[in-house]
Amino acid sequence: MASLRNAFKTQKTHRERHQPEDRKELGLLEKKKDYKLRAQDYNKKKKVLQKLRLKALNKNPDEFHHHMINSQMVEGVHREKNKDEELTEAQVKLLQNRDLTYIVQKRTIEQKKIERLKSVLHMLDVDDKPSNSHTFFVDTEKEKQEFDPAKRLNTHPDLLDRTYNRPLLSDLESGKALPTAELSSDTVKRRQKAYKELKQRIERERQLGVVQAKMEVRKHMQNKKEKPVALVKPETKDSAPVYKWPKERKR
């Protein structure tokens, strides 16, 4: 017992060597535990690569697999085919009708919001507003050369570019037409934001209309009794396909 106690006293704690001062910029000195982890990771990856290489060598390129007919290449990417065979024909039509009803409902909501915005906004003070034109008709070429739009409109020549708030000369002389007050920056920002929202909703309503037209054409194409004669115009991203249908005599 005493010898074991003496042996325990004589044991030394062996510390691993640290990185020398002249090699301090190289970082920590790799210890045995670090080497073991790195070696285990290397051998593990080496075995995986060996198994994959053996599996590739033993693979038969002519072997049939069901995924060959259940997938297709779309723009260079493998995609699963729609498994419509799991649904009956009536179930497929019901789902498509529900989608069409949803599209029609969303388009109706957008149309109402567009009408509401148009009733509030009058397309004034907008940079990208549509250019309006005022056409005057004259009888002779001489009247055309001598035509004065300011005299015809009975207003000042400097106000011809205005499409709104264009007072008459009589109002200017009497002082009835006062210059409009400048809009505040907050008002201008709110107005520009409203016009931007209107533009986005118009584009959204147009896209929904295209989707609705395409879905209606597909719905007609499902009718096995009536098939189109020819394709007049192919489908594009902005329009539905146009088919020529056979003539049918109505009773």
ABEGO torsion letter per residue (X at the ends): XAAAAAAAAABBBBBBBBBBAAAAAAEBBBBAAAAAAAAAAAAAAAAAAAAAAAAAAABBAABBBAAAAABBBBGGBBBBBBBAAABBAAAAAAAAAAAAAAAAAAAAAAAAAAAAAAAABAGBGBAABBBBBBBBBBABAAAAAABBAAAAAGBBAAAAABABGBBBAAAAAAGABBBBBBBBAAAAAAAAAAAAAAAAAAAAAAAAAAAAAAAAAAAAAABAABBBABBABBBBAABBBBBBBBBBBBX
